Amino acid sequence: MNLPQNTGGIGSSGRVLMALGSPPWDGLYFAGIGLLTIPLLSWFRGNARSGWWLVPFLLAVMIAVRIIPAILRRLLPFPAPVLAAWADRRQISKHYDSYQWRKMFWIGLGLALFVAVSRQVTTPRIVVALVCILSGVLGLVRWRAVSTRTDSVKNWETGRNSASFSNLASK
């Protein structure tokens, strides 16, 4: 797992929660969301081939991916260091669009995987999956460039010199 180095004192559940937002687990999470999007749409619409409804539904899913964790953070008791790490990640995503766009790659892979496995190939599904994958690749490339040249991002990714991670060892 790609965890911050100073994670002492948060326990194994805290480490798992922090790992979910780190490679490779974040990619698997978003690919799973992409994989489930078309079946959920078909379930809601009652139609196995829902056409271009995929576009607004995917937008709704992406909004839900932002809102549901925010609600859970308010309702459930998470360790303070985990909440601080998540706050750091949200700040990075506010400053670097490419950090958010890279998620589209994984969602697109999930969509493409569903289309390939189910053999329910339609033009809207192929177009949406390809747009997600291509925009995600651009986000991944840009994020790689930004994260390798920006010390604050490098420190955040490794857990060094980050205000939220520096307190972990003392807890």
DODOTOR-763034 format. One record per residue: residue in three letters; chain; x, y, z of N, C-alpha, C in turn. Coordinates in nm, 2 decimals, m for minus. Each point is the difference from the previous one (the first is absolute). Layout:
<rs>
+-----+---+--------+--------+--------+--------+--------+--------+--------+--------+--------+
!   r ! c !    n.x !    n.y !    n.z !   ca.x !   ca.y !   ca.z !    c.x !    c.y !    c.z !
+-----+---+--------+--------+--------+--------+--------+--------+--------+--------+--------+
! Ala ! A !      X !      Y !      Z !      X !      Y !      Z !      X !      Y !      Z !
...
+-----+---+--------+--------+--------+--------+--------+--------+--------+--------+--------+
</rs>
This chain:
<rs>
+-----+---+--------+--------+--------+--------+--------+--------+--------+--------+--------+
!   r ! c !    n.x !    n.y !    n.z !   ca.x !   ca.y !   ca.z !    c.x !    c.y !    c.z !
+-----+---+--------+--------+--------+--------+--------+--------+--------+--------+--------+
! Met ! A !   0.08 !  m0.12 !   0.00 !  m0.08 !   0.12 !   0.00 !   0.09 !   0.12 !   0.00 !
! Asn ! A !  m0.05 !   0.10 !  m0.07 !   0.07 !   0.13 !   0.00 !  m0.05 !   0.09 !   0.11 !
! Leu ! A !   0.05 !  m0.02 !   0.12 !  m0.05 !   0.08 !   0.11 !   0.11 !   0.10 !   0.04 !
! Pro ! A !  m0.05 !   0.11 !   0.07 !   0.09 !   0.09 !   0.05 !   0.10 !  m0.07 !   0.10 !
! Gln ! A !   0.12 !   0.05 !   0.01 !   0.10 !  m0.06 !   0.08 !  m0.03 !   0.01 !   0.15 !
! Asn ! A !  m0.05 !   0.11 !   0.05 !  m0.03 !   0.02 !   0.14 !  m0.14 !  m0.03 !   0.04 !
! Thr ! A !  m0.04 !  m0.13 !   0.00 !  m0.14 !  m0.03 !   0.03 !  m0.01 !  m0.07 !   0.13 !
! Gly ! A !   0.09 !   0.01 !   0.08 !   0.00 !  m0.06 !   0.13 !  m0.12 !   0.05 !   0.09 !
! Gly ! A !  m0.06 !  m0.08 !   0.07 !  m0.11 !   0.04 !   0.10 !  m0.14 !   0.01 !  m0.06 !
! Ile ! A !  m0.02 !  m0.03 !  m0.12 !  m0.14 !   0.01 !  m0.05 !  m0.06 !  m0.14 !  m0.02 !
! Gly ! A !   0.07 !  m0.11 !   0.02 !  m0.06 !  m0.13 !  m0.01 !  m0.02 !  m0.05 !  m0.14 !
! Ser ! A !  m0.03 !  m0.13 !  m0.01 !  m0.01 !  m0.06 !  m0.13 !  m0.12 !   0.05 !  m0.08 !
! Ser ! A !  m0.11 !   0.03 !   0.07 !  m0.12 !   0.05 !  m0.07 !   0.03 !   0.14 !  m0.06 !
! Gly ! A !   0.08 !   0.08 !   0.07 !   0.04 !   0.14 !  m0.05 !   0.09 !  m0.02 !  m0.12 !
! Arg ! A !   0.09 !  m0.09 !   0.01 !   0.09 !  m0.03 !  m0.11 !  m0.08 !  m0.04 !  m0.13 !
! Val ! A !  m0.09 !  m0.09 !   0.02 !  m0.08 !  m0.04 !  m0.11 !  m0.08 !   0.11 !  m0.06 !
! Leu ! A !  m0.06 !   0.09 !   0.08 !  m0.08 !   0.11 !  m0.05 !   0.09 !   0.10 !  m0.07 !
! Met ! A !   0.12 !   0.02 !   0.04 !   0.10 !   0.09 !  m0.07 !   0.04 !  m0.07 !  m0.13 !
! Ala ! A !   0.02 !  m0.13 !   0.00 !   0.04 !  m0.07 !  m0.12 !  m0.10 !   0.01 !  m0.11 !
! Leu ! A !  m0.13 !   0.01 !   0.03 !  m0.10 !   0.00 !  m0.10 !   0.01 !   0.12 !  m0.09 !
! Gly ! A !   0.07 !   0.10 !   0.04 !   0.02 !   0.12 !  m0.08 !   0.13 !   0.01 !  m0.07 !
! Ser ! A !   0.08 !  m0.12 !   0.01 !   0.13 !   0.00 !  m0.05 !   0.01 !  m0.11 !  m0.11 !
! Pro ! A !   0.10 !   0.02 !  m0.09 !   0.01 !  m0.11 !  m0.10 !   0.05 !  m0.13 !   0.06 !
! Pro ! A !  m0.04 !  m0.11 !  m0.05 !  m0.09 !  m0.03 !  m0.11 !  m0.15 !  m0.01 !   0.04 !
! Trp ! A !  m0.02 !   0.01 !   0.13 !  m0.14 !  m0.02 !   0.05 !  m0.10 !   0.10 !  m0.05 !
! Asp ! A !   0.04 !   0.13 !  m0.01 !  m0.09 !   0.10 !  m0.05 !  m0.04 !  m0.03 !  m0.15 !
! Gly ! A !   0.09 !  m0.05 !  m0.08 !  m0.03 !  m0.04 !  m0.13 !  m0.10 !  m0.12 !  m0.01 !
! Leu ! A !   0.02 !  m0.09 !   0.09 !  m0.10 !  m0.11 !   0.01 !  m0.14 !   0.04 !   0.04 !
! Tyr ! A !   0.00 !   0.10 !   0.10 !  m0.13 !   0.05 !   0.04 !  m0.07 !   0.07 !  m0.11 !
! Phe ! A !   0.07 !   0.09 !  m0.07 !  m0.07 !   0.07 !  m0.11 !  m0.03 !  m0.09 !  m0.12 !
! Ala ! A !   0.08 !  m0.10 !  m0.03 !  m0.03 !  m0.10 !  m0.10 !  m0.13 !  m0.07 !   0.04 !
! Gly ! A !  m0.01 !  m0.04 !   0.13 !  m0.12 !  m0.06 !   0.04 !  m0.13 !   0.09 !  m0.01 !
! Ile ! A !   0.02 !   0.12 !   0.02 !  m0.11 !   0.10 !  m0.02 !  m0.04 !   0.00 !  m0.15 !
! Gly ! A !   0.10 !   0.00 !  m0.09 !  m0.03 !   0.00 !  m0.14 !  m0.06 !  m0.13 !  m0.04 !
! Leu ! A !   0.04 !  m0.11 !   0.06 !  m0.05 !  m0.13 !  m0.03 !  m0.15 !  m0.02 !   0.04 !
! Leu ! A !  m0.04 !   0.07 !   0.11 !  m0.14 !  m0.01 !   0.05 !  m0.09 !   0.10 !  m0.06 !
! Thr ! A !   0.05 !   0.10 !  m0.07 !  m0.08 !   0.12 !  m0.05 !  m0.10 !  m0.05 !  m0.10 !
! Ile ! A !   0.03 !  m0.08 !  m0.10 !  m0.09 !  m0.04 !  m0.10 !  m0.11 !  m0.09 !   0.06 !
! Pro ! A !   0.04 !  m0.10 !   0.08 !  m0.11 !  m0.08 !   0.06 !  m0.09 !   0.08 !   0.09 !
! Leu ! A !   0.05 !   0.09 !   0.07 !  m0.09 !   0.09 !   0.08 !  m0.09 !   0.08 !  m0.08 !
! Leu ! A !   0.05 !   0.06 !  m0.11 !  m0.08 !   0.07 !  m0.09 !  m0.11 !  m0.09 !  m0.06 !
! Ser ! A !   0.03 !  m0.12 !  m0.04 !  m0.10 !  m0.09 !  m0.06 !  m0.10 !  m0.04 !   0.11 !
! Trp ! A !   0.04 !  m0.01 !   0.12 !  m0.09 !  m0.03 !   0.11 !  m0.10 !   0.12 !   0.02 !
! Phe ! A !   0.05 !   0.12 !   0.01 !  m0.08 !   0.11 !   0.01 !  m0.09 !   0.03 !  m0.11 !
! Arg ! A !   0.05 !  m0.02 !  m0.12 !  m0.08 !   0.03 !  m0.12 !  m0.09 !  m0.12 !  m0.05 !
! Gly ! A !   0.04 !  m0.12 !   0.06 !  m0.08 !  m0.12 !  m0.05 !   0.03 !  m0.04 !  m0.14 !
! Asn ! A !   0.12 !   0.03 !  m0.05 !   0.03 !  m0.02 !  m0.14 !   0.15 !  m0.03 !  m0.01 !
! Ala ! A !   0.03 !  m0.12 !  m0.06 !   0.14 !  m0.04 !   0.00 !   0.08 !   0.09 !  m0.09 !
! Arg ! A !  m0.06 !   0.06 !  m0.10 !   0.08 !   0.09 !  m0.09 !  m0.06 !   0.14 !   0.01 !
! Ser ! A !   0.05 !   0.08 !   0.10 !  m0.06 !   0.12 !   0.03 !   0.05 !   0.12 !  m0.08 !
! Gly ! A !   0.08 !  m0.02 !  m0.10 !   0.04 !   0.10 !  m0.10 !   0.08 !   0.12 !   0.07 !
! Trp ! A !  m0.03 !   0.12 !  m0.04 !   0.07 !   0.11 !   0.04 !  m0.04 !   0.05 !   0.14 !
! Trp ! A !  m0.09 !  m0.07 !   0.07 !  m0.03 !   0.02 !   0.14 !   0.13 !  m0.02 !   0.09 !
! Leu ! A !   0.09 !  m0.07 !  m0.06 !   0.13 !  m0.03 !   0.07 !   0.07 !   0.13 !   0.04 !
! Val ! A !   0.00 !   0.10 !  m0.08 !   0.07 !   0.13 !   0.02 !  m0.05 !   0.07 !   0.13 !
! Pro ! A !  m0.13 !   0.03 !   0.01 !  m0.05 !   0.06 !   0.12 !   0.01 !  m0.09 !   0.12 !
! Phe ! A !  m0.02 !  m0.13 !  m0.02 !   0.01 !  m0.09 !   0.11 !   0.14 !   0.00 !   0.06 !
! Leu ! A !   0.10 !  m0.01 !  m0.09 !   0.14 !   0.00 !   0.04 !   0.03 !   0.13 !   0.08 !
! Leu ! A !  m0.05 !   0.12 !  m0.05 !   0.02 !   0.12 !   0.07 !  m0.06 !  m0.01 !   0.14 !
! Ala ! A !  m0.12 !  m0.06 !   0.01 !  m0.06 !  m0.02 !   0.13 !   0.08 !  m0.09 !   0.09 !
! Val ! A !   0.06 !  m0.10 !  m0.05 !   0.08 !  m0.09 !   0.07 !   0.13 !   0.07 !   0.05 !
! Met ! A !   0.06 !   0.09 !  m0.08 !   0.11 !   0.07 !   0.04 !  m0.03 !   0.10 !   0.11 !
! Ile ! A !  m0.12 !   0.06 !  m0.01 !  m0.04 !   0.09 !   0.11 !  m0.02 !  m0.08 !   0.13 !
! Ala ! A !  m0.06 !  m0.12 !  m0.01 !  m0.02 !  m0.08 !   0.11 !   0.13 !  m0.05 !   0.07 !
! Val ! A !   0.10 !  m0.02 !  m0.09 !   0.14 !  m0.04 !   0.05 !   0.06 !   0.12 !   0.09 !
! Arg ! A !  m0.04 !   0.12 !  m0.03 !   0.04 !   0.11 !   0.08 !  m0.08 !   0.02 !   0.13 !
! Ile ! A !  m0.13 !  m0.02 !  m0.02 !  m0.09 !   0.04 !   0.11 !  m0.01 !  m0.11 !   0.11 !
! Ile ! A !  m0.01 !  m0.13 !  m0.04 !  m0.01 !  m0.11 !   0.10 !   0.12 !   0.00 !   0.09 !
! Pro ! A !   0.12 !   0.01 !  m0.04 !   0.11 !   0.00 !   0.10 !  m0.01 !   0.12 !   0.09 !
! Ala ! A !  m0.04 !   0.12 !  m0.05 !  m0.02 !   0.11 !   0.09 !  m0.10 !  m0.02 !   0.11 !
! Ile ! A !  m0.11 !  m0.07 !  m0.04 !  m0.10 !  m0.03 !   0.10 !   0.05 !  m0.10 !   0.10 !
! Leu ! A !   0.07 !  m0.10 !  m0.05 !   0.06 !  m0.10 !   0.09 !   0.10 !   0.05 !   0.10 !
! Arg ! A !   0.08 !   0.10 !  m0.05 !   0.10 !   0.06 !   0.09 !  m0.07 !   0.08 !   0.11 !
! Arg ! A !  m0.12 !   0.05 !  m0.02 !  m0.07 !   0.07 !   0.10 !  m0.07 !  m0.09 !   0.10 !
! Leu ! A !  m0.04 !  m0.12 !  m0.05 !  m0.09 !  m0.09 !   0.08 !   0.08 !  m0.10 !   0.07 !
! Leu ! A !   0.11 !  m0.05 !  m0.05 !   0.08 !  m0.11 !   0.06 !   0.13 !   0.05 !   0.07 !
! Pro ! A !   0.04 !  m0.06 !   0.11 !   0.12 !   0.04 !   0.07 !   0.12 !  m0.06 !  m0.06 !
! Phe ! A !   0.08 !   0.08 !  m0.08 !   0.12 !  m0.04 !  m0.05 !   0.12 !   0.06 !   0.08 !
! Pro ! A !   0.11 !  m0.07 !   0.00 !   0.12 !   0.05 !   0.08 !   0.04 !   0.14 !  m0.06 !
! Ala ! A !   0.04 !   0.09 !   0.09 !   0.04 !   0.13 !  m0.04 !   0.11 !   0.01 !  m0.10 !
! Pro ! A !   0.10 !  m0.09 !   0.01 !   0.10 !   0.01 !  m0.10 !  m0.05 !  m0.04 !  m0.14 !
! Val ! A !  m0.10 !  m0.09 !  m0.01 !  m0.05 !  m0.04 !  m0.12 !  m0.08 !   0.11 !  m0.06 !
! Leu ! A !  m0.08 !   0.07 !   0.08 !  m0.08 !   0.12 !  m0.04 !   0.10 !   0.11 !  m0.05 !
! Ala ! A !   0.11 !   0.01 !   0.06 !   0.10 !   0.10 !  m0.04 !   0.06 !  m0.03 !  m0.13 !
! Ala ! A !   0.03 !  m0.13 !  m0.02 !   0.06 !  m0.05 !  m0.13 !  m0.10 !   0.02 !  m0.11 !
! Trp ! A !  m0.13 !  m0.03 !   0.03 !  m0.10 !   0.02 !  m0.11 !  m0.02 !   0.15 !  m0.03 !
! Ala ! A !   0.01 !   0.09 !   0.10 !  m0.01 !   0.14 !  m0.02 !   0.12 !   0.05 !  m0.09 !
! Asp ! A !   0.12 !  m0.06 !   0.03 !   0.11 !   0.03 !  m0.09 !  m0.02 !  m0.03 !  m0.14 !
! Arg ! A !  m0.06 !  m0.12 !  m0.02 !  m0.03 !  m0.05 !  m0.14 !  m0.10 !   0.09 !  m0.07 !
! Arg ! A !  m0.10 !   0.04 !   0.08 !  m0.10 !   0.09 !  m0.06 !   0.06 !   0.14 !  m0.03 !
! Gln ! A !   0.09 !   0.05 !   0.07 !   0.07 !   0.12 !  m0.03 !   0.09 !  m0.01 !  m0.13 !
! Ile ! A !   0.06 !  m0.11 !  m0.01 !   0.08 !  m0.03 !  m0.12 !  m0.09 !   0.00 !  m0.12 !
! Ser ! A !  m0.12 !  m0.07 !   0.01 !  m0.09 !  m0.01 !  m0.11 !  m0.06 !   0.14 !  m0.04 !
! Lys ! A !   0.00 !   0.09 !   0.10 !  m0.05 !   0.13 !  m0.03 !   0.10 !   0.08 !  m0.07 !
! His ! A !   0.13 !  m0.02 !   0.02 !   0.11 !   0.07 !  m0.06 !   0.04 !  m0.06 !  m0.13 !
! Tyr ! A !  m0.02 !  m0.13 !  m0.02 !   0.05 !  m0.06 !  m0.12 !  m0.11 !  m0.08 !  m0.07 !
! Asp ! A !  m0.06 !   0.05 !  m0.10 !  m0.11 !  m0.07 !  m0.07 !   0.04 !  m0.13 !  m0.05 !
! Ser ! A !   0.13 !  m0.02 !  m0.04 !   0.05 !  m0.13 !  m0.05 !  m0.02 !  m0.11 !   0.10 !
! Tyr ! A !   0.01 !   0.04 !   0.13 !  m0.02 !  m0.10 !   0.11 !  m0.14 !  m0.06 !  m0.01 !
! Gln ! A !  m0.10 !   0.08 !  m0.03 !  m0.13 !  m0.05 !  m0.02 !  m0.02 !  m0.07 !  m0.13 !
! Trp ! A !   0.05 !   0.05 !  m0.11 !  m0.02 !  m0.05 !  m0.13 !   0.05 !  m0.14 !  m0.02 !
! Arg ! A !   0.11 !  m0.03 !   0.08 !   0.06 !  m0.14 !  m0.02 !  m0.10 !  m0.11 !   0.04 !
! Lys ! A !  m0.10 !   0.04 !   0.09 !  m0.11 !  m0.10 !   0.04 !  m0.08 !  m0.04 !  m0.12 !
! Met ! A !  m0.01 !   0.08 !  m0.10 !  m0.08 !  m0.03 !  m0.12 !   0.06 !  m0.12 !  m0.08 !
! Phe ! A !   0.13 !  m0.01 !   0.01 !   0.07 !  m0.11 !  m0.07 !  m0.06 !  m0.13 !   0.06 !
! Trp ! A !   0.00 !  m0.01 !   0.13 !  m0.04 !  m0.13 !   0.06 !  m0.15 !  m0.02 !  m0.01 !
! Ile ! A !  m0.08 !   0.10 !   0.00 !  m0.15 !  m0.01 !  m0.02 !  m0.02 !  m0.05 !  m0.15 !
! Gly ! A !   0.07 !   0.06 !  m0.09 !  m0.01 !  m0.04 !  m0.14 !   0.04 !  m0.15 !  m0.02 !
! Leu ! A !   0.11 !  m0.04 !   0.07 !   0.04 !  m0.14 !  m0.01 !  m0.11 !  m0.09 !   0.05 !
! Gly ! A !  m0.06 !   0.04 !   0.11 !  m0.12 !  m0.08 !   0.06 !  m0.11 !  m0.01 !  m0.10 !
! Leu ! A !  m0.04 !   0.11 !  m0.06 !  m0.10 !   0.00 !  m0.10 !   0.03 !  m0.09 !  m0.12 !
! Ala ! A !   0.13 !   0.01 !  m0.05 !   0.04 !  m0.08 !  m0.11 !   0.00 !  m0.15 !   0.03 !
! Leu ! A !   0.04 !  m0.03 !   0.13 !   0.01 !  m0.14 !   0.04 !  m0.15 !  m0.05 !   0.00 !
! Phe ! A !  m0.09 !   0.07 !   0.05 !  m0.14 !  m0.04 !   0.00 !  m0.05 !  m0.03 !  m0.14 !
! Val ! A !   0.03 !   0.10 !  m0.09 !  m0.05 !  m0.02 !  m0.14 !   0.07 !  m0.12 !  m0.06 !
! Ala ! A !   0.12 !  m0.03 !   0.02 !   0.07 !  m0.11 !  m0.06 !  m0.05 !  m0.13 !   0.06 !
! Val ! A !  m0.01 !  m0.01 !   0.13 !  m0.04 !  m0.12 !   0.06 !  m0.15 !  m0.04 !  m0.02 !
! Ser ! A !  m0.09 !   0.11 !   0.00 !  m0.14 !  m0.03 !  m0.02 !  m0.04 !  m0.01 !  m0.15 !
! Arg ! A !   0.09 !   0.05 !  m0.08 !  m0.03 !   0.00 !  m0.15 !  m0.12 !   0.08 !  m0.03 !
! Gln ! A !  m0.03 !   0.10 !   0.08 !  m0.11 !   0.09 !  m0.02 !   0.06 !   0.13 !  m0.06 !
! Val ! A !   0.05 !  m0.01 !  m0.12 !   0.07 !   0.10 !  m0.07 !  m0.10 !   0.10 !  m0.07 !
! Thr ! A !   0.01 !   0.12 !   0.04 !  m0.08 !   0.11 !  m0.07 !   0.09 !   0.12 !  m0.02 !
! Thr ! A !  m0.04 !   0.08 !  m0.09 !   0.08 !   0.12 !  m0.03 !   0.02 !   0.09 !   0.12 !
! Pro ! A !  m0.11 !   0.03 !   0.07 !   0.02 !   0.09 !   0.12 !   0.10 !  m0.06 !   0.10 !
! Arg ! A !  m0.01 !  m0.12 !   0.02 !   0.09 !  m0.06 !   0.10 !   0.14 !   0.00 !  m0.04 !
! Ile ! A !   0.03 !  m0.03 !  m0.13 !   0.14 !   0.01 !  m0.05 !   0.05 !   0.14 !   0.01 !
! Val ! A !  m0.08 !   0.10 !  m0.05 !   0.04 !   0.14 !   0.00 !   0.03 !   0.05 !   0.14 !
! Val ! A !  m0.09 !  m0.03 !   0.09 !   0.01 !   0.05 !   0.14 !   0.13 !  m0.07 !   0.06 !
! Ala ! A !   0.02 !  m0.13 !  m0.01 !   0.11 !  m0.06 !   0.05 !   0.13 !   0.06 !  m0.06 !
! Leu ! A !   0.00 !   0.02 !  m0.13 !   0.12 !   0.05 !  m0.06 !   0.03 !   0.15 !   0.04 !
! Val ! A !  m0.10 !   0.08 !   0.01 !   0.02 !   0.13 !   0.05 !   0.05 !   0.00 !   0.14 !
! Cys ! A !  m0.05 !  m0.08 !   0.09 !   0.05 !  m0.01 !   0.14 !   0.15 !  m0.05 !   0.00 !
! Ile ! A !   0.03 !  m0.10 !  m0.08 !   0.13 !  m0.05 !   0.00 !   0.10 !   0.10 !  m0.06 !
! Leu ! A !  m0.03 !   0.07 !  m0.11 !   0.09 !   0.10 !  m0.06 !   0.02 !   0.12 !   0.09 !
! Ser ! A !  m0.11 !   0.05 !   0.06 !   0.01 !   0.11 !   0.09 !   0.08 !  m0.04 !   0.13 !
! Gly ! A !  m0.02 !  m0.12 !   0.04 !   0.07 !  m0.05 !   0.12 !   0.15 !  m0.02 !  m0.03 !
! Val ! A !   0.03 !  m0.04 !  m0.12 !   0.14 !  m0.01 !  m0.04 !   0.07 !   0.14 !   0.00 !
! Leu ! A !  m0.07 !   0.10 !  m0.05 !   0.05 !   0.13 !   0.00 !   0.02 !   0.05 !   0.15 !
! Gly ! A !  m0.10 !  m0.03 !   0.08 !   0.02 !   0.03 !   0.15 !   0.11 !  m0.07 !   0.06 !
! Leu ! A !   0.02 !  m0.13 !  m0.03 !   0.11 !  m0.08 !   0.06 !   0.14 !   0.06 !  m0.04 !
! Val ! A !   0.01 !   0.03 !  m0.13 !   0.12 !   0.06 !  m0.05 !   0.03 !   0.13 !   0.06 !
! Arg ! A !  m0.10 !   0.09 !   0.01 !   0.02 !   0.13 !   0.06 !   0.03 !  m0.01 !   0.15 !
! Trp ! A !  m0.07 !  m0.09 !   0.07 !   0.02 !  m0.02 !   0.14 !   0.14 !  m0.05 !   0.03 !
! Arg ! A !   0.05 !  m0.09 !  m0.09 !   0.14 !  m0.06 !   0.02 !   0.10 !   0.12 !  m0.02 !
! Ala ! A !  m0.02 !   0.09 !  m0.09 !   0.09 !   0.11 !  m0.02 !  m0.01 !   0.10 !   0.12 !
! Val ! A !  m0.12 !   0.02 !   0.05 !  m0.01 !   0.10 !   0.11 !   0.05 !  m0.07 !   0.13 !
! Ser ! A !  m0.03 !  m0.12 !   0.02 !   0.04 !  m0.06 !   0.13 !   0.14 !  m0.03 !   0.01 !
! Thr ! A !   0.07 !  m0.02 !  m0.11 !   0.15 !  m0.02 !   0.00 !   0.08 !   0.12 !   0.02 !
! Arg ! A !  m0.06 !   0.12 !  m0.04 !   0.08 !   0.12 !   0.01 !  m0.04 !   0.09 !   0.12 !
! Thr ! A !  m0.11 !  m0.03 !   0.07 !  m0.05 !   0.08 !   0.11 !   0.03 !  m0.07 !   0.13 !
! Asp ! A !   0.09 !   0.07 !   0.08 !   0.04 !  m0.06 !   0.13 !  m0.11 !  m0.03 !   0.09 !
! Ser ! A !  m0.10 !   0.09 !   0.01 !  m0.11 !  m0.01 !   0.09 !  m0.08 !  m0.13 !  m0.03 !
! Val ! A !  m0.02 !  m0.03 !  m0.13 !  m0.07 !  m0.11 !  m0.04 !   0.08 !  m0.13 !   0.02 !
! Lys ! A !   0.13 !   0.01 !  m0.02 !   0.09 !  m0.12 !   0.02 !   0.00 !  m0.03 !   0.15 !
! Asn ! A !   0.00 !   0.10 !   0.09 !   0.00 !  m0.02 !   0.14 !  m0.13 !  m0.06 !   0.05 !
! Trp ! A !  m0.11 !   0.05 !  m0.06 !  m0.13 !  m0.05 !   0.03 !  m0.01 !  m0.15 !  m0.04 !
! Glu ! A !   0.04 !  m0.03 !  m0.12 !  m0.01 !  m0.14 !  m0.04 !   0.08 !  m0.10 !   0.09 !
! Thr ! A !   0.11 !   0.05 !   0.05 !   0.08 !  m0.09 !   0.08 !  m0.02 !   0.02 !   0.15 !
! Gly ! A !  m0.08 !   0.10 !   0.04 !  m0.03 !   0.02 !   0.14 !   0.11 !   0.08 !   0.07 !
! Arg ! A !   0.09 !   0.06 !  m0.07 !   0.11 !   0.07 !   0.07 !  m0.03 !   0.15 !   0.00 !
! Asn ! A !   0.03 !   0.06 !   0.11 !  m0.02 !   0.14 !   0.02 !  m0.14 !   0.05 !  m0.02 !
! Ser ! A !  m0.09 !  m0.08 !   0.02 !  m0.14 !   0.04 !  m0.01 !  m0.06 !   0.02 !   0.13 !
! Ala ! A !  m0.07 !   0.11 !   0.02 !  m0.05 !   0.03 !   0.14 !  m0.09 !  m0.11 !   0.05 !
! Ser ! A !  m0.08 !  m0.06 !  m0.08 !  m0.09 !  m0.10 !   0.05 !   0.07 !  m0.13 !   0.03 !
! Phe ! A !   0.11 !  m0.03 !  m0.07 !   0.07 !  m0.12 !   0.02 !   0.10 !   0.01 !   0.11 !
! Ser ! A !   0.05 !   0.12 !   0.02 !   0.11 !   0.02 !   0.10 !  m0.04 !  m0.03 !   0.14 !
! Asn ! A !  m0.13 !   0.01 !   0.03 !  m0.05 !  m0.03 !   0.13 !  m0.03 !  m0.15 !   0.02 !
! Leu ! A !   0.00 !  m0.08 !  m0.10 !  m0.04 !  m0.14 !   0.01 !   0.09 !  m0.08 !   0.10 !
! Ala ! A !   0.13 !   0.03 !  m0.01 !   0.10 !  m0.08 !   0.08 !  m0.03 !   0.03 !   0.15 !
! Ser ! A !  m0.04 !   0.11 !   0.04 !  m0.02 !   0.04 !   0.14 !  m0.13 !  m0.05 !   0.06 !
! Lys ! A !  m0.09 !  m0.06 !  m0.08 !  m0.13 !  m0.04 !   0.05 !   0.01 !  m0.15 !   0.04 !
+-----+---+--------+--------+--------+--------+--------+--------+--------+--------+--------+
</rs>
